[in-house]
Amino acid sequence: MWMGGVQCQYLKSRDTFPPIICSAIMDLKAAFVIVCLFALAITSTEAGIPKCCVTTKKDIPVRVLLKVQRWEVQRSSGACDIPALRLYVRDMRKPICAPLRVKTPLIRLHMKLKQNRQKATY
């Protein structure tokens, strides 16, 4: 039967424990801190990974182009391999990857829509 013990400096209680328990508590605390640091490192690096288009869609219907809310140009000189136009379409979760040649017709289409809206308000 265990008779003596030490006051564990890692706990805030005044109870005494065998030395092996004190070291086990410290090991658990260290393991918990390490797990938390790994979780933090994993979540913070996901934000740093660029979202790149790997392929582009050949044919994009005009009705889809009409729903484009915004777009971003992806350059091949950066972290991504191919140049592309990332189209963020209303009611779609993921952006559509389009070839860069879609940008000019898309701009013209949106300018035409803007002009039609302005004419309708007068």
C-alpha positions as CSV (number, residue, x, y, z in Angstrom):
1,M,0.0,0.0,0.0
2,W,1.3,3.4,-0.9
3,M,2.0,5.7,2.1
4,G,3.9,8.8,1.1
5,G,3.8,11.1,-1.8
6,V,4.8,14.5,-3.2
7,Q,2.8,17.6,-3.8
8,C,2.5,17.9,-7.5
9,Q,3.6,21.3,-8.7
10,Y,1.6,20.9,-12.0
11,L,-1.7,20.7,-10.1
12,K,-3.3,23.5,-8.1
13,S,-4.5,21.1,-5.3
14,R,-2.7,20.4,-2.1
15,D,-3.1,16.6,-2.4
16,T,0.0,14.4,-2.6
17,F,0.5,11.9,-5.3
18,P,3.1,9.3,-6.2
19,P,5.9,10.8,-8.3
20,I,4.9,8.6,-11.3
21,I,1.4,10.2,-11.3
22,C,3.0,13.7,-11.3
23,S,5.2,12.9,-14.2
24,A,2.2,11.3,-16.1
25,I,0.2,14.4,-15.6
26,M,3.0,16.6,-17.0
27,D,3.3,14.2,-20.0
28,L,-0.4,14.6,-20.7
29,K,-0.2,18.3,-20.5
30,A,2.7,18.4,-22.8
31,A,1.0,16.0,-25.3
32,F,-2.1,18.2,-25.2
33,V,-0.1,21.4,-26.0
34,I,1.6,19.6,-28.9
35,V,-1.7,18.4,-30.3
36,C,-3.1,22.0,-30.1
37,L,0.0,23.4,-31.8
38,F,-0.3,20.8,-34.6
39,A,-4.0,21.6,-35.1
40,L,-3.2,25.3,-35.2
41,A,-0.5,24.7,-37.8
42,I,-2.7,22.6,-40.0
43,T,-5.6,25.1,-40.0
44,S,-3.4,28.1,-40.6
45,T,-1.6,26.5,-43.6
46,E,-4.8,25.6,-45.4
47,A,-5.5,29.3,-45.6
48,G,-2.2,29.8,-47.3
49,I,-2.7,27.2,-50.0
50,P,-3.8,28.9,-53.2
51,K,-7.0,27.8,-55.0
52,C,-5.8,27.0,-58.5
53,C,-7.7,25.9,-61.6
54,V,-6.2,22.8,-63.0
55,T,-8.3,22.7,-66.2
56,T,-10.6,25.1,-67.9
57,K,-14.1,24.5,-69.2
58,K,-14.3,24.8,-73.0
59,D,-17.9,25.9,-73.5
60,I,-19.6,28.1,-71.0
61,P,-23.2,29.0,-71.9
62,V,-24.3,32.7,-72.1
63,R,-26.9,32.1,-69.4
64,V,-24.1,31.1,-67.0
65,L,-22.0,34.2,-68.0
66,L,-25.1,36.4,-67.2
67,K,-25.0,35.1,-63.6
68,V,-21.3,35.8,-63.0
69,Q,-21.0,38.1,-60.0
70,R,-17.2,38.5,-60.1
71,W,-14.1,37.0,-61.6
72,E,-10.4,36.7,-60.8
73,V,-7.5,36.2,-63.2
74,Q,-5.2,33.3,-62.4
75,R,-1.7,33.8,-63.8
76,S,0.6,30.9,-64.6
77,S,3.6,32.8,-63.3
78,G,2.5,32.5,-59.7
79,A,1.7,29.4,-57.6
80,C,-0.7,28.1,-60.3
81,D,0.3,26.2,-63.4
82,I,-2.1,27.5,-66.0
83,P,-3.6,30.9,-66.8
84,A,-7.3,30.9,-66.2
85,L,-10.3,33.1,-65.4
86,R,-12.1,32.0,-62.1
87,L,-15.8,32.9,-62.5
88,Y,-17.9,33.2,-59.4
89,V,-21.4,32.4,-60.4
90,R,-24.6,33.2,-58.5
91,D,-26.1,30.1,-56.8
92,M,-23.0,28.0,-57.4
93,R,-20.7,27.0,-54.6
94,K,-17.4,26.6,-56.5
95,P,-16.1,28.9,-59.1
96,I,-15.9,27.9,-62.8
97,C,-12.5,27.8,-64.4
98,A,-12.6,29.4,-67.9
99,P,-9.9,30.2,-70.4
100,L,-8.7,33.8,-70.5
101,R,-10.3,34.4,-73.9
102,V,-13.7,34.5,-72.1
103,K,-12.8,37.7,-70.3
104,T,-13.5,40.1,-73.2
105,P,-16.9,38.7,-74.1
106,L,-17.8,38.6,-70.4
107,I,-16.9,42.3,-69.9
108,R,-18.9,43.2,-73.0
109,L,-21.9,41.3,-71.8
110,H,-21.8,42.9,-68.4
111,M,-21.4,46.4,-69.9
112,K,-24.4,45.7,-72.2
113,L,-26.4,44.6,-69.1
114,K,-25.4,47.7,-67.2
115,Q,-26.5,49.9,-70.1
116,N,-29.8,48.1,-70.4
117,R,-30.5,48.6,-66.7
118,Q,-29.6,52.3,-67.0
119,K,-32.0,52.7,-70.0
120,A,-34.7,50.9,-68.0
121,T,-34.5,53.3,-65.1
122,Y,-34.9,56.5,-67.3
